[in-house]
């Protein structure tokens, strides 16, 4: 059953089935709260989307709750506040009023996130070269190719030869990236790393909540 609750300047669709509420395949469950187990005091946020991003940016957050900023809640001090909660709050979820929305850190319906165990078995992203590994590394020199092969890295065809560029271009067009292991001298690479770390620190200093500009903890220039 479904109830349409219409208020001045506010319309809300509420699912009444409490038995199925916690199993809804949605990252946003309206009318659900998870009392207690707050990691921090309520954070001002313009929307539930931002609240969810704040949870994803906090490594200790397992579930979040957001109280909408609506005139009907003029006597409540928590309107427009985001509450980040530990995994303990997963056991305190309950049906509340229609002005609260909650969700877990990752939405199971959309299969968000990659667990560490799953990341480790992804093909081509670790050292162990194998017949099924996706090669995305190459080298511009024979010594660099030999060192990479000795470390167990899967290399593109013609790595370490004058013809290394062709397979590298193909890999880039297919995967969207390619790593050339020895294209820069060690001194320049070290300077580049130090500069990148400095710029990253400056950027993070401007974003203490780690909201990012492309989603939680994700940043891009330009």
C-alpha positions in Angstrom: 0.0 0.0 0.0 1.1 3.5 -0.7 0.1 6.8 0.9 0.5 10.2 -0.8 1.0 12.8 1.8 0.6 16.4 0.4 1.6 19.4 2.5 2.0 23.0 1.5 4.8 23.2 -1.0 5.8 19.7 -0.1 4.8 16.4 -1.6 6.1 13.1 -0.3 5.6 9.5 -1.2 5.7 7.2 1.8 5.9 3.4 1.7 3.8 2.0 4.5 5.0 -1.6 4.5 7.3 -1.7 7.6 8.2 -5.3 7.0 9.8 -4.5 3.6 11.1 -1.0 4.4 14.7 -2.1 5.3 14.9 -4.3 2.2 14.1 -1.5 -0.2 16.6 -1.5 -3.1 17.3 2.2 -2.6 20.1 4.4 -1.3 17.5 6.8 0.0 14.8 5.4 2.4 12.3 8.1 3.3 10.6 8.0 6.6 13.4 5.9 8.1 15.7 6.9 11.0 18.6 5.2 12.8 18.8 6.7 16.3 22.1 7.0 18.1 25.6 6.0 17.3 26.5 9.3 15.7 30.1 9.7 14.7 29.9 13.5 14.8 27.4 16.2 15.7 24.8 17.1 13.0 26.5 18.6 10.0 24.7 21.3 8.0 24.0 20.0 4.5 21.8 21.3 1.6 20.5 17.9 0.7 20.4 14.1 1.4 22.7 13.6 -1.6 25.4 15.7 0.1 24.8 13.8 3.3 25.3 10.5 1.6 28.5 11.9 0.1 29.7 13.0 3.5 29.1 9.4 4.7 31.1 8.0 1.8 33.9 10.4 2.5 34.1 9.2 6.2 35.8 5.8 6.4 34.0 5.0 9.7 30.5 5.9 8.5 28.2 2.9 7.7 24.8 4.6 7.6 23.6 8.2 7.5 20.3 10.1 8.3 19.3 13.5 7.0 16.5 15.7 8.4 15.1 17.9 5.6 15.2 21.7 5.9 11.4 22.3 5.7 9.2 25.0 7.3 7.1 22.2 8.8 10.0 21.5 11.1 10.5 25.1 12.3 10.7 24.0 16.0 13.3 21.3 15.4 16.9 22.4 15.8 18.1 19.6 13.5 16.5 20.6 10.2 18.9 20.5 7.4 21.4 18.4 9.4 23.3 15.3 8.4 24.1 12.6 10.9 26.9 10.1 10.1 26.6 6.9 12.1 28.7 3.8 12.8 27.7 0.3 11.9 26.0 0.0 15.3 23.2 2.2 13.9 22.3 -0.5 11.3 20.5 -2.3 14.1 18.5 0.7 15.3 16.7 1.6 12.1 13.1 2.3 12.5 10.1 4.0 10.9 9.9 7.6 11.8 8.3 10.8 10.4 8.2 11.7 6.7 10.9 14.4 7.0 13.8 12.1 7.6 15.7 10.0 5.0 18.4 7.5 5.7 20.7 5.2 3.7 23.7 3.0 4.0 27.1 4.1 2.9 26.9 2.1 -0.3 23.7 1.2 -2.2 23.5 -2.6 -2.7 21.0 -2.1 -5.4 23.5 -0.4 -7.6 26.4 -2.6 -6.4 28.4 0.3 -5.4 31.9 0.1 -4.1 34.6 -2.5 -4.5 35.6 -4.5 -1.5 39.4 -4.9 -0.8 39.1 -8.7 -1.4 37.4 -8.1 -4.7 39.9 -5.5 -5.7 42.8 -7.8 -5.1 41.6 -10.4 -7.5 40.9 -8.0 -10.4 43.0 -9.0 -13.4 45.9 -7.0 -14.4 46.2 -4.6 -11.5 48.8 -6.4 -9.4 52.2 -7.8 -9.8 51.6 -11.5 -10.7 51.7 -11.8 -14.4 49.4 -14.5 -15.7 47.9 -15.7 -19.0 44.7 -13.9 -18.1 46.2 -10.7 -16.8 45.3 -7.5 -18.7 48.6 -5.9 -19.7 48.7 -2.1 -19.4 52.4 -1.5 -18.7 55.2 -1.0 -21.2 58.7 0.2 -21.3 60.7 2.4 -23.6 64.0 0.6 -22.9 65.2 -3.0 -22.7 66.6 -2.5 -19.2 63.3 -1.2 -18.0 61.3 -4.0 -19.6 63.7 -6.6 -18.0 63.3 -5.0 -14.6 59.5 -5.0 -14.9 59.3 -8.5 -16.1 61.6 -9.6 -13.2 59.1 -7.9 -10.8 56.3 -10.0 -12.2 54.5 -7.3 -14.2 52.6 -8.2 -17.3 53.9 -6.1 -20.2 52.5 -5.1 -23.5 54.0 -6.6 -26.7 57.2 -5.0 -27.9 57.9 -3.5 -24.5 61.6 -2.4 -24.4 61.9 -2.3 -28.2 61.7 0.6 -30.6 58.2 -0.5 -31.5 56.7 -0.2 -28.0 54.6 2.9 -28.9 52.1 1.0 -31.2 50.8 -1.5 -28.5 50.8 1.3 -26.0 48.5 3.4 -28.2 46.2 0.4 -28.7 46.1 -0.2 -24.9 45.3 3.4 -24.3 42.5 3.4 -26.9 41.0 0.2 -25.3 41.5 0.8 -21.6 41.7 4.5 -21.4 45.2 4.5 -19.8 48.6 3.0 -20.2 51.7 3.1 -18.0 55.1 3.7 -19.5 57.5 2.6 -16.7 60.7 4.5 -17.6 59.6 7.4 -19.7 60.9 9.9 -17.2 64.4 10.0 -15.5 64.4 9.1 -11.8 65.3 12.7 -10.7 62.4 14.3 -12.7 60.0 11.6 -11.5 60.9 12.4 -7.9 60.4 16.1 -8.4 57.0 15.4 -10.1 56.0 13.2 -7.1 56.9 15.9 -4.6 55.0 18.5 -6.5 51.9 16.3 -6.9 51.9 15.6 -3.1 52.2 19.3 -2.4 49.3 20.2 -4.7 47.2 17.3 -3.3 47.8 18.6 0.3 46.8 22.1 -0.7 43.6 20.8 -2.4 42.6 18.7 0.6 43.1 21.6 2.9 40.3 23.4 1.0 38.0 20.4 1.5 38.1 19.2 5.1 35.0 17.2 4.7 36.4 15.4 1.6 33.3 16.0 -0.5 35.4 16.2 -3.7 34.3 17.9 -6.9 33.4 14.6 -8.6 31.9 12.8 -5.7 33.4 11.8 -2.3 37.2 12.0 -2.2 37.3 12.4 -6.0 39.0 15.4 -7.6 39.9 16.7 -11.0 41.6 19.8 -12.3 40.3 22.0 -15.0 
